[in-house]
């Protein structure tokens, strides 16, 4: 039997690209048997797009502000993903609602900085999430990697990792603690998906 080839990833970003950098680092060290075939940014001037260029990753801007609605945005994005033959789409700080086509059902992941279903949904991203966690009085938070459906933060959960909320926390300090869990959780989730995707290919006889 031929050895399995690296899983091909398309990574979507709307911010600094911290998660993208983490995934690229895990690939370089051999901790992830993957390749990043395409980075799609929602704006040209993102820090994450700078980081993609510095890492020599192929990148494309698809700006939602230039398109009519989420359907057109999704069509453009998944056409680009088709062209590079990606096996898995990873949302890495992507902030825009997508419509997942049938051919990508079960092959789009997102990471959210809370223990879903708490503190998710439209408008809940970045420091807003951590402020809401602190305001709620929760003593535990974390991150969630989940499959993406056509709603915000509502797809099936793949895995979660938790960490404490300290009495002295600010949104920034809590975000930093959650980020350390995200750096572990997303690669772990991709490995799980890798097994599922390769298993499906094997069962299909490809």
N, C-alpha and C positions, 0 to 999 in steps of 0.2 A: 504494500500500500504506500502511495506517495505521502510524504509528510504534509500536514495541513499548512496552507499558506497563511500569512498574516491576515487578520481581519481588517478590512478596509473601512476607515472611519471618515465621515464628514462631520465637522464641528461647527456649530452656529454660535456666534457671539454677539453681544450688544454692549460690552463694557471693556474692562481692563485686560481680559484674557488670562486671568490667574489660573482658571481651570484648564484652559488650553495648554498653558506652560507646564502645568503638572502632568497632564497626559503625555505631552511630548517628552518630558523628562523620563517618565516611566517606560516609554517606548525605547529611548536611547539606552537605558540601563538594562533592557531585556526583561523588565518586570511585566510588560504588556507585549504580547505577540500581535502587534497591530501596526498599521501605517495610517498616517493622516493624509488622505488623498485630496482634501479640500477644506478650507476654512471659509465660511460665509459670514461676513459682517453686515450689520444693519446700517452702518454709516462708514464713510471713508476715513474719518478722523479719529477712530477709536484707538485707544492704547493697545487693545488686543490685536488690531490689524498691524500696528508697528511691530508687535512681538512676533506675529506670524511671519512678517517679512524678515525679521532678524533671524528667525529659525529656518528660513528657506522653505517655508510651507506655501503651497499654491493657495491663493486667496482670491475672493471675489466679493464685491459689495453688491448687495441687493437691498436697497433702501425702501422700507415700507411707505415712506412719505411720498414716494414717486409713483405708487401703485394705487389702484382704486379701492381694493378691499383685501381681506385675508385670503380669499379664494385665489386672487391673482398673485398675491405674495407666495402662497403655497405652491402654485403651479410653477412659478419661476424657480423657487428653491428646489423642488423635487426634480425638476428637469435638469438642473445643474448637478444634483446628486446622482441622477441616472447616468449622466455623461461620464462621471468618474467611476462608476460601478461600485459605489459604497455599499457595504454590507450592513452598516449600522450608522444611524444619525445620532449625534450627541449634542444636546442643547447645553451650552456652557455659559450661563448668564444671558441667554437669549430671552428677550422681554415681550415678544410679539406672538399673538395667537396664531397657530397654524391649523390648517385642515389636513389631516393625515390621509393620503390616498390609500386605497385598499392594498396596493402592492408593498406599502411600508408599514402596515399594521403590525405591531409587535416588534418593530425594528427602529423605534425612535425613543431615546432615553432623555430624561431631564433630571437635574439635581436641584433640590429646593432646600433652603437653609432653615428648616424646622422639621419637627416630627409630624408629618401629615397624618391625619387630615387637619390638624390644628395649624392655624396661622398660614393658610394657603389661600389661593384665589386671586382674582384680578386686583392689581395694585399692591399685592404683597410681595415685595422683593427687596433685596439689599437690607439696609439698616432699618427700614420700616418693619421688617419681620422681627428683628431682634428687639426693637423698641416695644413691639406688641407683646413679645414674650416676657420682657421685664415688667411691663405694666400689668400683666396678668397675674404676677406673683408665682409663676411656675418655677420650680427648683431644678427642672431638667429640660433640656432641649436637645437639638442635634440636627441631623440632615437626613433627607430621604431621596433615594434614587427611584424613579418610577417610570413606567412606560407612559408615553404621551398619547392622549386621545384628543378629542376636539374641544376640550374645556381646559381651563387653567387648573393645573395641579390636581387632577382628579383621576388619572390613570392608575392601573394596578401597581402596587408597590413591589419593587424588586428587592431592596434592602434598606435598612436604616442603621445609623450609628448615633449614639447619644453622648452627651456631656453635661456637666452640671451648670446651673446658673448660680452665680455667686452673688451675695448681698451687695457687693461693691461694684457689680458690673455696670458698664455703660454699653450702649449698642455697639460701639467699636470694639471694646474688649471681648464682648460676647461673640461678635462676628469673627474675631481672630481665633477663638477657641473652636467655634463650629467649623471654620475653614480647615483646621487640622484634621477634623473628622472627614470632611469632604475629600481631602487629598487621599484618604484611604478608601472611602466608600465608592467613589466613582470608578477607579480602576477595578475594584472587587466586582462591582456590578457589570462592568464590561466583560470581565472574565466569565461571569455567569452567562451572559448573553452569548458570548463566543461559543460556549458549550452547546447552548440551545440552537444557535444558528448552524453550527457545524453538524450537530445531530440531525437537524432537519434536512440538510444537504445530503448526508449519508443515507437517510431513509428514502430520499427521493432517487437515490442511485446516481448522483452526479459525481 
